Amino acid sequence: MLGYGVRMDIRTALSVAGVCAMVGVLAGWRGARPPNPMKGPRMVPWRFVMVLAATGALLFGITAAHMALGR
């Protein structure tokens, strides 16, 4: 089984949570920009990317907090 019994370092969890948060902020900014019909449709679903990144930041933040408490 992949990933079974593998422990993550708290620095790694915080780093991944920070990267996810930064991607979420960038995607939120890009998704909130008004559409430009002259350029054509948007090829990246920025709102969906924002939701996925926020979910990742939340999960890895919870993982880091769980490790910090030593449970």
Helices and strands as residue ranges (DSSP letters): H 10-32, H 46-69
